[in-house]
Amino acid sequence: MADRSSEKLIVESIRRQWPHHDLIGEEGSRTETGSDYRWYVDPLDGTTNFAHGYPVFCVSMGLEFRGELLAGVVL
C-alpha cells in the first residue's frame, strides 16, 4: 500500500510539472507517448524492510532524454 501511495504522489507531481513526459513506474504507472523525456520511478525499493520497520529502503528515480540518462537519484 505504501509503495502505491508513494508512486501516486510522485507521478502526480511529475505530471503537474511536465505533463508531456513519458513515465514508467514500478507499481504500474505508465505513460508512453513517444516523448523525448522518460521518467523511471521505483517509489519504495525495499518494501518488506519498510513494512517491518527496518530502516533500509529508498525511493529511486531516473530521467532520460532521447535514450540517454540525464539524472538519477536515490533517497
All heavy atoms as a GROMACS GRO file, in nm:
protein
  598
    1MET      N    1   0.082  -0.120   0.000
    1MET     CA    2   0.000   0.000   0.000
    1MET      C    3   0.086   0.127   0.000
    1MET      O    4   0.059   0.220  -0.073
    1MET     CB    5  -0.094  -0.003   0.121
    1MET     CG    6  -0.184   0.114   0.129
    1MET     SD    7  -0.312   0.106   0.004
    1MET     CE    8  -0.424   0.222   0.066
    2ALA      N    9   0.189   0.129   0.082
    2ALA     CA   10   0.275   0.248   0.090
    2ALA      C   11   0.346   0.272  -0.042
    2ALA      O   12   0.364   0.387  -0.083
    2ALA     CB   13   0.376   0.232   0.202
    3ASP      N   14   0.384   0.164  -0.110
    3ASP     CA   15   0.453   0.180  -0.238
    3ASP      C   16   0.361   0.241  -0.343
    3ASP      O   17   0.402   0.330  -0.418
    3ASP     CB   18   0.515   0.049  -0.287
    3ASP     CG   19   0.422  -0.071  -0.275
    3ASP    OD1   20   0.306  -0.056  -0.235
    3ASP    OD2   21   0.468  -0.182  -0.308
    4ARG      N   22   0.237   0.201  -0.346
    4ARG     CA   23   0.142   0.258  -0.442
    4ARG      C   24   0.110   0.404  -0.410
    4ARG      O   25   0.099   0.487  -0.500
    4ARG     CB   26   0.014   0.174  -0.446
    4ARG     CG   27   0.035   0.038  -0.509
    4ARG     CD   28  -0.096  -0.037  -0.527
    4ARG     NE   29  -0.067  -0.174  -0.564
    4ARG     CZ   30  -0.090  -0.278  -0.487
    4ARG    NH1   31  -0.145  -0.262  -0.368
    4ARG    NH2   32  -0.060  -0.400  -0.527
    5SER      N   33   0.096   0.432  -0.282
    5SER     CA   34   0.068   0.570  -0.240
    5SER      C   35   0.186   0.661  -0.274
    5SER      O   36   0.167   0.774  -0.321
    5SER     CB   37   0.040   0.576  -0.090
    5SER     OG   38  -0.077   0.505  -0.059
    6SER      N   39   0.306   0.612  -0.251
    6SER     CA   40   0.426   0.689  -0.283
    6SER      C   41   0.434   0.715  -0.432
    6SER      O   42   0.460   0.828  -0.476
    6SER     CB   43   0.550   0.613  -0.234
    6SER     OG   44   0.668   0.680  -0.270
    7GLU      N   45   0.411   0.611  -0.513
    7GLU     CA   46   0.416   0.630  -0.658
    7GLU      C   47   0.310   0.729  -0.704
    7GLU      O   48   0.337   0.815  -0.788
    7GLU     CB   49   0.397   0.497  -0.731
    7GLU     CG   50   0.407   0.513  -0.883
    7GLU     CD   51   0.426   0.382  -0.954
    7GLU    OE1   52   0.526   0.313  -0.924
    7GLU    OE2   53   0.343   0.348  -1.040
    8LYS      N   54   0.191   0.722  -0.648
    8LYS     CA   55   0.084   0.815  -0.686
    8LYS      C   56   0.128   0.959  -0.662
    8LYS      O   57   0.111   1.045  -0.749
    8LYS     CB   58  -0.042   0.784  -0.607
    8LYS     CG   59  -0.162   0.867  -0.643
    8LYS     CD   60  -0.286   0.820  -0.565
    8LYS     CE   61  -0.411   0.893  -0.608
    8LYS     NZ   62  -0.423   1.026  -0.554
    9LEU      N   63   0.186   0.988  -0.546
    9LEU     CA   64   0.231   1.124  -0.516
    9LEU      C   65   0.341   1.170  -0.612
    9LEU      O   66   0.339   1.283  -0.661
    9LEU     CB   67   0.283   1.132  -0.372
    9LEU     CG   68   0.179   1.122  -0.263
    9LEU    CD1   69   0.246   1.110  -0.126
    9LEU    CD2   70   0.088   1.244  -0.265
   10ILE      N   71   0.437   1.082  -0.638
   10ILE     CA   72   0.548   1.116  -0.727
   10ILE      C   73   0.498   1.141  -0.868
   10ILE      O   74   0.534   1.240  -0.932
   10ILE     CB   75   0.656   1.005  -0.724
   10ILE    CG1   76   0.721   0.999  -0.587
   10ILE    CG2   77   0.758   1.028  -0.835
   10ILE    CD1   78   0.804   0.874  -0.564
   11VAL      N   79   0.415   1.051  -0.918
   11VAL     CA   80   0.363   1.063  -1.055
   11VAL      C   81   0.280   1.190  -1.070
   11VAL      O   82   0.293   1.263  -1.168
   11VAL     CB   83   0.281   0.937  -1.094
   11VAL    CG1   84   0.203   0.959  -1.222
   11VAL    CG2   85   0.374   0.818  -1.107
   12GLU      N   86   0.195   1.219  -0.973
   12GLU     CA   87   0.114   1.342  -0.979
   12GLU      C   88   0.202   1.465  -0.985
   12GLU      O   89   0.175   1.559  -1.060
   12GLU     CB   90   0.019   1.349  -0.860
   12GLU     CG   91  -0.097   1.252  -0.869
   12GLU     CD   92  -0.181   1.248  -0.742
   12GLU    OE1   93  -0.143   1.312  -0.640
   12GLU    OE2   94  -0.285   1.178  -0.744
   13SER      N   95   0.309   1.466  -0.908
   13SER     CA   96   0.400   1.579  -0.906
   13SER      C   97   0.471   1.596  -1.040
   13SER      O   98   0.481   1.707  -1.094
   13SER     CB   99   0.502   1.561  -0.794
   13SER     OG  100   0.590   1.670  -0.790
   14ILE      N  101   0.521   1.486  -1.096
   14ILE     CA  102   0.588   1.492  -1.227
   14ILE      C  103   0.491   1.538  -1.334
   14ILE      O  104   0.524   1.625  -1.416
   14ILE     CB  105   0.649   1.355  -1.263
   14ILE    CG1  106   0.768   1.325  -1.171
   14ILE    CG2  107   0.691   1.351  -1.410
   14ILE    CD1  108   0.820   1.182  -1.183
   15ARG      N  109   0.372   1.485  -1.333
   15ARG     CA  110   0.273   1.520  -1.437
   15ARG      C  111   0.228   1.666  -1.427
   15ARG      O  112   0.194   1.727  -1.528
   15ARG     CB  113   0.156   1.424  -1.433
   15ARG     CG  114   0.197   1.287  -1.485
   15ARG     CD  115   0.082   1.196  -1.507
   15ARG     NE  116   0.130   1.073  -1.570
   15ARG     CZ  117   0.080   0.954  -1.548
   15ARG    NH1  118  -0.021   0.939  -1.464
   15ARG    NH2  119   0.128   0.849  -1.608
   16ARG      N  120   0.226   1.720  -1.306
   16ARG     CA  121   0.192   1.862  -1.291
   16ARG      C  122   0.298   1.949  -1.356
   16ARG      O  123   0.268   2.048  -1.422
   16ARG     CB  124   0.180   1.900  -1.143
   16ARG     CG  125   0.039   1.900  -1.090
   16ARG     CD  126   0.027   1.967  -0.954
   16ARG     NE  127   0.122   1.925  -0.853
   16ARG     CZ  128   0.108   1.817  -0.776
   16ARG    NH1  129   0.003   1.740  -0.788
   16ARG    NH2  130   0.199   1.788  -0.686
   17GLN      N  131   0.425   1.915  -1.333
   17GLN     CA  132   0.535   1.995  -1.384
   17GLN      C  133   0.563   1.970  -1.533
   17GLN      O  134   0.598   2.063  -1.605
   17GLN     CB  135   0.663   1.964  -1.305
   17GLN     CG  136   0.658   2.007  -1.162
   17GLN     CD  137   0.656   2.158  -1.148
   17GLN    OE1  138   0.728   2.230  -1.217
   17GLN    NE2  139   0.571   2.208  -1.060
   18TRP      N  140   0.556   1.844  -1.573
   18TRP     CA  141   0.592   1.805  -1.710
   18TRP      C  142   0.487   1.710  -1.766
   18TRP      O  143   0.511   1.588  -1.778
   18TRP     CB  144   0.730   1.740  -1.710
   18TRP     CG  145   0.836   1.829  -1.653
   18TRP    CD1  146   0.893   1.936  -1.714
   18TRP    CD2  147   0.895   1.820  -1.524
   18TRP    NE1  148   0.984   1.994  -1.630
   18TRP    CE2  149   0.988   1.924  -1.512
   18TRP    CE3  150   0.879   1.732  -1.416
   18TRP    CZ2  151   1.064   1.945  -1.398
   18TRP    CZ3  152   0.954   1.752  -1.303
   18TRP    CH2  153   1.045   1.857  -1.294
   19PRO      N  154   0.371   1.761  -1.801
   19PRO     CA  155   0.260   1.674  -1.842
   19PRO      C  156   0.284   1.593  -1.969
   19PRO      O  157   0.215   1.493  -1.991
   19PRO     CB  158   0.143   1.772  -1.861
   19PRO     CG  159   0.207   1.905  -1.883
   19PRO     CD  160   0.336   1.902  -1.807
   20HIS      N  161   0.381   1.631  -2.051
   20HIS     CA  162   0.403   1.560  -2.177
   20HIS      C  163   0.518   1.461  -2.171
   20HIS      O  164   0.550   1.398  -2.272
   20HIS     CB  165   0.422   1.661  -2.290
   20HIS     CG  166   0.306   1.754  -2.304
   20HIS    ND1  167   0.181   1.711  -2.342
   20HIS    CD2  168   0.294   1.886  -2.280
   20HIS    CE1  169   0.098   1.813  -2.344
   20HIS    NE2  170   0.164   1.922  -2.306
   21HIS      N  171   0.582   1.446  -2.054
   21HIS     CA  172   0.690   1.349  -2.040
   21HIS      C  173   0.633   1.209  -2.023
   21HIS      O  174   0.527   1.190  -1.964
   21HIS     CB  175   0.775   1.381  -1.918
   21HIS     CG  176   0.863   1.500  -1.934
   21HIS    ND1  177   0.963   1.528  -1.844
   21HIS    CD2  178   0.869   1.598  -2.028
   21HIS    CE1  179   1.026   1.638  -1.882
   21HIS    NE2  180   0.970   1.682  -1.993
   22ASP      N  181   0.703   1.110  -2.076
   22ASP     CA  182   0.667   0.971  -2.053
   22ASP      C  183   0.713   0.930  -1.914
   22ASP      O  184   0.802   0.993  -1.855
   22ASP     CB  185   0.732   0.881  -2.158
   22ASP     CG  186   0.667   0.895  -2.294
   22ASP    OD1  187   0.563   0.962  -2.306
   22ASP    OD2  188   0.722   0.838  -2.390
   23LEU      N  189   0.654   0.821  -1.863
   23LEU     CA  190   0.685   0.778  -1.727
   23LEU      C  191   0.659   0.628  -1.715
   23LEU      O  192   0.558   0.579  -1.766
   23LEU     CB  193   0.598   0.853  -1.628
   23LEU     CG  194   0.625   0.828  -1.481
   23LEU    CD1  195   0.612   0.956  -1.403
   23LEU    CD2  196   0.537   0.721  -1.426
   24ILE      N  197   0.750   0.559  -1.650
   24ILE     CA  198   0.732   0.418  -1.618
   24ILE      C  199   0.756   0.401  -1.469
   24ILE      O  200   0.863   0.434  -1.418
   24ILE     CB  201   0.828   0.328  -1.698
   24ILE    CG1  202   0.800   0.343  -1.848
   24ILE    CG2  203   0.815   0.183  -1.654
   24ILE    CD1  204   0.897   0.271  -1.938
   25GLY      N  205   0.653   0.352  -1.400
   25GLY     CA  206   0.661   0.333  -1.255
   25GLY      C  207   0.662   0.186  -1.219
   25GLY      O  208   0.595   0.105  -1.284
   26GLU      N  209   0.734   0.153  -1.116
   26GLU     CA  210   0.747   0.016  -1.068
   26GLU      C  211   0.611  -0.044  -1.031
   26GLU      O  212   0.588  -0.163  -1.047
   26GLU     CB  213   0.840   0.014  -0.946
   26GLU     CG  214   0.853  -0.118  -0.877
   26GLU     CD  215   0.946  -0.215  -0.951
   26GLU    OE1  216   1.023  -0.170  -1.037
   26GLU    OE2  217   0.939  -0.334  -0.921
   27GLU      N  218   0.521   0.040  -0.981
   27GLU     CA  219   0.391  -0.009  -0.936
   27GLU      C  220   0.282  -0.005  -1.044
   27GLU      O  221   0.166  -0.023  -1.014
   27GLU     CB  222   0.346   0.070  -0.812
   27GLU     CG  223   0.441   0.060  -0.696
   27GLU     CD  224   0.467  -0.084  -0.654
   27GLU    OE1  225   0.372  -0.163  -0.646
   27GLU    OE2  226   0.585  -0.117  -0.629
   28GLY      N  227   0.322   0.021  -1.167
   28GLY     CA  228   0.225   0.011  -1.276
   28GLY      C  229   0.191   0.139  -1.349
   28GLY      O  230   0.125   0.135  -1.452
   29SER      N  231   0.233   0.253  -1.298
   29SER     CA  232   0.208   0.378  -1.370
   29SER      C  233   0.285   0.374  -1.500
   29SER      O  234   0.402   0.334  -1.504
   29SER     CB  235   0.253   0.499  -1.289
   29SER     OG  236   0.180   0.508  -1.170
   30ARG      N  237   0.219   0.413  -1.609
   30ARG     CA  238   0.287   0.407  -1.739
   30ARG      C  239   0.222   0.507  -1.834
   30ARG      O  240   0.103   0.507  -1.853
   30ARG     CB  241   0.277   0.266  -1.796
   30ARG     CG  242   0.352   0.248  -1.926
   30ARG     CD  243   0.350   0.102  -1.968
   30ARG     NE  244   0.431   0.019  -1.882
   30ARG     CZ  245   0.558  -0.010  -1.902
   30ARG    NH1  246   0.622   0.038  -2.005
   30ARG    NH2  247   0.623  -0.088  -1.819
   31THR      N  248   0.306   0.591  -1.890
   31THR     CA  249   0.266   0.683  -1.997
   31THR      C  250   0.375   0.674  -2.102
   31THR      O  251   0.490   0.707  -2.074
   31THR     CB  252   0.256   0.828  -1.946
   31THR    OG1  253   0.166   0.834  -1.837
   31THR    CG2  254   0.208   0.920  -2.057
   32GLU      N  255   0.340   0.626  -2.219
   32GLU     CA  256   0.437   0.615  -2.327
   32GLU      C  257   0.376   0.675  -2.453
   32GLU      O  258   0.295   0.612  -2.519
   32GLU     CB  259   0.477   0.469  -2.349
   32GLU     CG  260   0.554   0.412  -2.232
   32GLU     CD  261   0.607   0.275  -2.258
   32GLU    OE1  262   0.718   0.264  -2.313
   32GLU    OE2  263   0.535   0.179  -2.225
   33THR      N  264   0.416   0.798  -2.481
   33THR     CA  265   0.361   0.870  -2.596
   33THR      C  266   0.466   0.899  -2.702
   33THR      O  267   0.435   0.960  -2.804
   33THR     CB  268   0.301   1.004  -2.550
   33THR    OG1  269   0.406   1.086  -2.498
   33THR    CG2  270   0.192   0.984  -2.446
   34GLY      N  271   0.590   0.860  -2.674
   34GLY     CA  272   0.699   0.892  -2.766
   34GLY      C  273   0.771   1.020  -2.731
   34GLY      O  274   0.847   1.073  -2.812
   35SER      N  275   0.750   1.069  -2.611
   35SER     CA  276   0.818   1.190  -2.565
   35SER      C  277   0.969   1.170  -2.566
   35SER      O  278   1.018   1.058  -2.549
   35SER     CB  279   0.773   1.224  -2.423
   35SER     OG  280   0.850   1.329  -2.369
   36ASP      N  281   1.044   1.277  -2.584
   36ASP     CA  282   1.189   1.270  -2.576
   36ASP      C  283   1.236   1.243  -2.433
   36ASP      O  284   1.347   1.196  -2.411
   36ASP     CB  285   1.252   1.401  -2.624
   36ASP     CG  286   1.243   1.420  -2.774
   36ASP    OD1  287   1.228   1.319  -2.847
   36ASP    OD2  288   1.251   1.535  -2.820
   37TYR      N  289   1.150   1.275  -2.336
   37TYR     CA  290   1.184   1.257  -2.194
   37TYR      C  291   1.108   1.138  -2.137
   37TYR      O  292   0.989   1.120  -2.164
   37TYR     CB  293   1.147   1.381  -2.113
   37TYR     CG  294   1.234   1.500  -2.144
   37TYR    CD1  295   1.197   1.591  -2.242
   37TYR    CD2  296   1.353   1.521  -2.076
   37TYR    CE1  297   1.276   1.701  -2.271
   37TYR    CE2  298   1.433   1.631  -2.104
   37TYR     CZ  299   1.394   1.720  -2.202
   37TYR     OH  300   1.473   1.828  -2.229
   38ARG      N  301   1.177   1.059  -2.055
   38ARG     CA  302   1.112   0.946  -1.988
   38ARG      C  303   1.164   0.937  -1.845
   38ARG      O  304   1.283   0.936  -1.820
   38ARG     CB  305   1.139   0.815  -2.059
   38ARG     CG  306   1.074   0.696  -1.985
   38ARG     CD  307   1.098   0.565  -2.054
   38ARG     NE  308   1.021   0.563  -2.176
   38ARG     CZ  309   1.056   0.493  -2.284
   38ARG    NH1  310   1.167   0.423  -2.285
   38ARG    NH2  311   0.981   0.495  -2.391
   39TRP      N  312   1.069   0.933  -1.751
   39TRP     CA  313   1.100   0.915  -1.609
   39TRP      C  314   1.086   0.768  -1.572
   39TRP      O  315   0.996   0.700  -1.621
   39TRP     CB  316   1.001   0.994  -1.524
   39TRP     CG  317   1.013   1.141  -1.535
   39TRP    CD1  318   0.954   1.222  -1.628
   39TRP    CD2  319   1.088   1.227  -1.451
   39TRP    NE1  320   0.988   1.352  -1.607
   39TRP    CE2  321   1.071   1.358  -1.499
   39TRP    CE3  322   1.169   1.206  -1.340
   39TRP    CZ2  323   1.132   1.468  -1.438
   39TRP    CZ3  324   1.229   1.315  -1.280
   39TRP    CH2  325   1.210   1.444  -1.329
   40TYR      N  326   1.171   0.722  -1.482
   40TYR     CA  327   1.161   0.588  -1.422
   40TYR      C  328   1.148   0.608  -1.272
   40TYR      O  329   1.227   0.682  -1.212
   40TYR     CB  330   1.286   0.506  -1.452
   40TYR     CG  331   1.303   0.477  -1.599
   40TYR    CD1  332   1.382   0.560  -1.679
   40TYR    CD2  333   1.239   0.369  -1.659
   40TYR    CE1  334   1.398   0.535  -1.814
   40TYR    CE2  335   1.253   0.344  -1.795
   40TYR     CZ  336   1.333   0.427  -1.872
   40TYR     OH  337   1.348   0.403  -2.006
   41VAL      N  338   1.048   0.543  -1.214
   41VAL     CA  339   1.020   0.565  -1.072
   41VAL      C  340   1.006   0.430  -1.000
   41VAL      O  341   0.924   0.347  -1.038
   41VAL     CB  342   0.889   0.646  -1.054
   41VAL    CG1  343   0.855   0.663  -0.907
   41VAL    CG2  344   0.898   0.781  -1.124
   42ASP      N  345   1.087   0.410  -0.898
   42ASP     CA  346   1.066   0.300  -0.804
   42ASP      C  347   1.036   0.369  -0.671
   42ASP      O  348   1.126   0.419  -0.603
   42ASP     CB  349   1.190   0.211  -0.793
   42ASP     CG  350   1.164   0.088  -0.706
   42ASP    OD1  351   1.063   0.085  -0.633
   42ASP    OD2  352   1.246  -0.004  -0.710
   43PRO      N  353   0.907   0.375  -0.634
   43PRO     CA  354   0.865   0.459  -0.523
   43PRO      C  355   0.901   0.408  -0.384
   43PRO      O  356   0.902   0.484  -0.289
   43PRO     CB  357   0.713   0.463  -0.538
   43PRO     CG  358   0.681   0.331  -0.601
   43PRO     CD  359   0.795   0.304  -0.695
   44LEU      N  360   0.931   0.279  -0.375
   44LEU     CA  361   0.968   0.224  -0.244
   44LEU      C  362   1.046   0.096  -0.267
   44LEU      O  363   0.992  -0.013  -0.269
   44LEU     CB  364   0.842   0.197  -0.160
   44LEU     CG  365   0.863   0.150  -0.017
   44LEU    CD1  366   0.954   0.244   0.060
   44LEU    CD2  367   0.731   0.135   0.054
   45ASP      N  368   1.175   0.112  -0.286
   45ASP     CA  369   1.263  -0.003  -0.305
   45ASP      C  370   1.300  -0.053  -0.167
   45ASP      O  371   1.360   0.019  -0.087
   45ASP     CB  372   1.388   0.040  -0.383
   45ASP     CG  373   1.470  -0.078  -0.431
   45ASP    OD1  374   1.426  -0.193  -0.411
   45ASP    OD2  375   1.577  -0.055  -0.488
   46GLY      N  376   1.259  -0.174  -0.136
   46GLY     CA  377   1.278  -0.229  -0.001
   46GLY      C  378   1.147  -0.229   0.075
   46GLY      O  379   1.143  -0.201   0.194
   47THR      N  380   1.039  -0.264   0.005
   47THR     CA  381   0.905  -0.261   0.065
   47THR      C  382   0.896  -0.348   0.189
   47THR      O  383   0.836  -0.308   0.290
   47THR     CB  384   0.800  -0.306  -0.039
   47THR    OG1  385   0.812  -0.224  -0.155
   47THR    CG2  386   0.659  -0.295   0.017
   48THR      N  387   0.955  -0.466   0.186
   48THR     CA  388   0.948  -0.556   0.301
   48THR      C  389   1.018  -0.494   0.422
   48THR      O  390   0.965  -0.498   0.534
   48THR     CB  391   1.011  -0.692   0.268
   48THR    OG1  392   0.940  -0.749   0.157
   48THR    CG2  393   1.005  -0.787   0.386
   49ASN      N  394   1.134  -0.434   0.400
   49ASN     CA  395   1.203  -0.366   0.510
   49ASN      C  396   1.116  -0.255   0.567
   49ASN      O  397   1.101  -0.242   0.689
   49ASN     CB  398   1.335  -0.307   0.462
   49ASN     CG  399   1.440  -0.412   0.436
   49ASN    OD1  400   1.425  -0.527   0.472
   49ASN    ND2  401   1.548  -0.371   0.371
   50PHE      N  402   1.058  -0.175   0.478
   50PHE     CA  403   0.971  -0.065   0.521
   50PHE      C  404   0.854  -0.118   0.605
   50PHE      O  405   0.824  -0.065   0.711
   50PHE     CB  406   0.919   0.011   0.399
   50PHE     CG  407   0.824   0.121   0.432
   50PHE    CD1  408   0.870   0.246   0.470
   50PHE    CD2  409   0.687   0.100   0.427
   50PHE    CE1  410   0.781   0.348   0.502
   50PHE    CE2  411   0.597   0.201   0.458
   50PHE     CZ  412   0.645   0.326   0.496
   51ALA      N  413   0.790  -0.223   0.555
   51ALA     CA  414   0.672  -0.280   0.622
   51ALA      C  415   0.705  -0.335   0.761
   51ALA      O  416   0.619  -0.335   0.849
   51ALA     CB  417   0.612  -0.390   0.536
   52HIS      N  418   0.830  -0.378   0.780
   52HIS     CA  419   0.870  -0.432   0.910
   52HIS      C  420   0.944  -0.331   0.997
   52HIS      O  421   0.998  -0.366   1.100
   52HIS     CB  422   0.957  -0.557   0.888
   52HIS     CG  423   0.879  -0.673   0.837
   52HIS    ND1  424   0.869  -0.703   0.703
   52HIS    CD2  425   0.804  -0.765   0.901
   52HIS    CE1  426   0.793  -0.807   0.686
   52HIS    NE2  427   0.751  -0.848   0.805
   53GLY      N  428   0.946  -0.205   0.952
   53GLY     CA  429   1.009  -0.100   1.032
   53GLY      C  430   1.160  -0.103   1.030
   53GLY      O  431   1.224  -0.038   1.113
   54TYR      N  432   1.217  -0.178   0.936
   54TYR     CA  433   1.363  -0.184   0.924
   54TYR      C  434   1.406  -0.070   0.832
   54TYR      O  435   1.367  -0.066   0.715
   54TYR     CB  436   1.404  -0.320   0.868
   54TYR     CG  437   1.553  -0.341   0.864
   54TYR    CD1  438   1.628  -0.347   0.981
   54TYR    CD2  439   1.618  -0.355   0.743
   54TYR    CE1  440   1.765  -0.367   0.978
   54TYR    CE2  441   1.756  -0.376   0.738
   54TYR     CZ  442   1.828  -0.381   0.856
   54TYR     OH  443   1.962  -0.401   0.852
   55PRO      N  444   1.484   0.025   0.882
   55PRO     CA  445   1.509   0.149   0.809
   55PRO      C  446   1.613   0.139   0.696
   55PRO      O  447   1.706   0.217   0.687
   55PRO     CB  448   1.556   0.244   0.918
   55PRO     CG  449   1.626   0.156   1.014
   55PRO     CD  450   1.547   0.027   1.014
   56VAL      N  451   1.595   0.039   0.610
   56VAL     CA  452   1.682   0.025   0.493
   56VAL      C  453   1.590   0.011   0.371
   56VAL      O  454   1.550  -0.098   0.333
   56VAL     CB  455   1.776  -0.097   0.505
   56VAL    CG1  456   1.864  -0.109   0.382
   56VAL    CG2  457   1.861  -0.085   0.631
   57PHE      N  458   1.553   0.126   0.315
   57PHE     CA  459   1.468   0.132   0.196
   57PHE      C  460   1.493   0.265   0.130
   57PHE      O  461   1.559   0.353   0.188
   57PHE     CB  462   1.319   0.115   0.232
   57PHE     CG  463   1.269   0.213   0.335
   57PHE    CD1  464   1.221   0.337   0.296
   57PHE    CD2  465   1.272   0.181   0.469
   57PHE    CE1  466   1.176   0.428   0.390
   57PHE    CE2  467   1.226   0.271   0.564
   57PHE     CZ  468   1.178   0.395   0.524
   58CYS      N  469   1.445   0.283   0.008
   58CYS     CA  470   1.471   0.408  -0.061
   58CYS      C  471   1.367   0.434  -0.170
   58CYS      O  472   1.287   0.347  -0.203
   58CYS     CB  473   1.610   0.408  -0.124
   58CYS     SG  474   1.632   0.286  -0.253
   59VAL      N  475   1.371   0.553  -0.222
   59VAL     CA  476   1.298   0.592  -0.342
   59VAL      C  477   1.403   0.613  -0.450
   59VAL      O  478   1.504   0.680  -0.426
   59VAL     CB  479   1.218   0.723  -0.321
   59VAL    CG1  480   1.153   0.768  -0.450
   59VAL    CG2  481   1.116   0.706  -0.210
   60SER      N  482   1.384   0.553  -0.567
   60SER     CA  483   1.479   0.565  -0.678
   60SER      C  484   1.408   0.623  -0.799
   60SER      O  485   1.297   0.581  -0.832
   60SER     CB  486   1.536   0.428  -0.716
   60SER     OG  487   1.594   0.365  -0.606
   61MET      N  488   1.473   0.720  -0.862
   61MET     CA  489   1.415   0.782  -0.981
   61MET      C  490   1.525   0.811  -1.083
   61MET      O  491   1.639   0.836  -1.046
   61MET     CB  492   1.346   0.914  -0.946
   61MET     CG  493   1.227   0.897  -0.855
   61MET     SD  494   1.154   1.053  -0.802
   61MET     CE  495   1.123   1.135  -0.955
   62GLY      N  496   1.488   0.807  -1.209
   62GLY     CA  497   1.580   0.843  -1.315
   62GLY      C  498   1.506   0.919  -1.423
   62GLY      O  499   1.385   0.906  -1.439
   63LEU      N  500   1.579   0.999  -1.498
   63LEU     CA  501   1.522   1.075  -1.610
   63LEU      C  502   1.615   1.060  -1.728
   63LEU      O  503   1.736   1.082  -1.717
   63LEU     CB  504   1.507   1.223  -1.574
   63LEU     CG  505   1.462   1.316  -1.687
   63LEU    CD1  506   1.322   1.280  -1.737
   63LEU    CD2  507   1.467   1.461  -1.641
   64GLU      N  508   1.557   1.019  -1.841
   64GLU     CA  509   1.637   1.011  -1.962
   64GLU      C  510   1.582   1.102  -2.069
   64GLU      O  511   1.464   1.138  -2.069
   64GLU     CB  512   1.647   0.867  -2.013
   64GLU     CG  513   1.522   0.811  -2.071
   64GLU     CD  514   1.541   0.670  -2.127
   64GLU    OE1  515   1.631   0.596  -2.083
   64GLU    OE2  516   1.463   0.634  -2.216
   65PHE      N  517   1.671   1.144  -2.159
   65PHE     CA  518   1.636   1.228  -2.273
   65PHE      C  519   1.689   1.159  -2.398
   65PHE      O  520   1.810   1.138  -2.410
   65PHE     CB  521   1.698   1.367  -2.258
   65PHE     CG  522   1.676   1.457  -2.375
   65PHE    CD1  523   1.551   1.511  -2.401
   65PHE    CD2  524   1.780   1.488  -2.461
   65PHE    CE1  525   1.530   1.594  -2.510
   65PHE    CE2  526   1.760   1.571  -2.571
   65PHE     CZ  527   1.634   1.624  -2.594
   66ARG      N  528   1.597   1.121  -2.484
   66ARG     CA  529   1.631   1.052  -2.608
   66ARG      C  530   1.723   0.933  -2.584
   66ARG      O  531   1.820   0.912  -2.655
   66ARG     CB  532   1.693   1.148  -2.708
   66ARG     CG  533   1.596   1.256  -2.752
   66ARG     CD  534   1.658   1.346  -2.854
   66ARG     NE  535   1.561   1.448  -2.894
   66ARG     CZ  536   1.592   1.555  -2.963
   66ARG    NH1  537   1.717   1.576  -3.003
   66ARG    NH2  538   1.500   1.643  -2.993
   67GLY      N  539   1.693   0.855  -2.480
   67GLY     CA  540   1.766   0.734  -2.452
   67GLY      C  541   1.892   0.750  -2.369
   67GLY      O  542   1.957   0.652  -2.334
   68GLU      N  543   1.929   0.873  -2.334
   68GLU     CA  544   2.047   0.896  -2.252
   68GLU      C  545   2.007   0.943  -2.113
   68GLU      O  546   1.925   1.034  -2.099
   68GLU     CB  547   2.137   1.002  -2.316
   68GLU     CG  548   2.206   0.952  -2.440
   68GLU     CD  549   2.320   1.043  -2.484
   68GLU    OE1  550   2.395   1.091  -2.395
   68GLU    OE2  551   2.331   1.065  -2.605
   69LEU      N  552   2.066   0.881  -2.012
   69LEU     CA  553   2.035   0.916  -1.874
   69LEU      C  554   2.084   1.058  -1.844
   69LEU      O  555   2.200   1.091  -1.866
   69LEU     CB  556   2.101   0.818  -1.777
   69LEU     CG  557   2.068   0.837  -1.631
   69LEU    CD1  558   1.918   0.819  -1.606
   69LEU    CD2  559   2.146   0.740  -1.546
   70LEU      N  560   1.991   1.142  -1.799
   70LEU     CA  561   2.024   1.279  -1.759
   70LEU      C  562   2.051   1.290  -1.610
   70LEU      O  563   2.139   1.364  -1.567
   70LEU     CB  564   1.909   1.374  -1.792
   70LEU     CG  565   1.880   1.409  -1.935
   70LEU    CD1  566   1.764   1.506  -1.942
   70LEU    CD2  567   2.002   1.469  -2.001
   71ALA      N  568   1.967   1.220  -1.534
   71ALA     CA  569   1.977   1.233  -1.388
   71ALA      C  570   1.922   1.108  -1.322
   71ALA      O  571   1.833   1.041  -1.375
   71ALA     CB  572   1.897   1.354  -1.340
   72GLY      N  573   1.975   1.079  -1.206
   72GLY     CA  574   1.925   0.971  -1.124
   72GLY      C  575   1.938   1.013  -0.979
   72GLY      O  576   2.028   1.088  -0.943
   73VAL      N  577   1.846   0.965  -0.898
   73VAL     CA  578   1.851   0.998  -0.756
   73VAL      C  579   1.801   0.878  -0.676
   73VAL      O  580   1.709   0.808  -0.718
   73VAL     CB  581   1.767   1.125  -0.725
   73VAL    CG1  582   1.621   1.102  -0.753
   73VAL    CG2  583   1.787   1.170  -0.582
   74VAL      N  584   1.867   0.856  -0.565
   74VAL     CA  585   1.825   0.753  -0.470
   74VAL      C  586   1.821   0.821  -0.334
   74VAL      O  587   1.919   0.880  -0.290
   74VAL     CB  588   1.924   0.634  -0.466
   74VAL    CG1  589   1.883   0.533  -0.360
   74VAL    CG2  590   1.933   0.567  -0.603
   75LEU      N  591   1.707   0.816  -0.272
   75LEU     CA  592   1.689   0.881  -0.141
   75LEU      C  593   1.640   0.779  -0.042
   75LEU      O  594   1.546   0.709  -0.066
   75LEU     CB  595   1.588   0.997  -0.152
   75LEU     CG  596   1.552   1.068  -0.024
   75LEU    CD1  597   1.674   1.139   0.034
   75LEU    CD2  598   1.440   1.164  -0.046
   0.00000   0.00000   0.00000
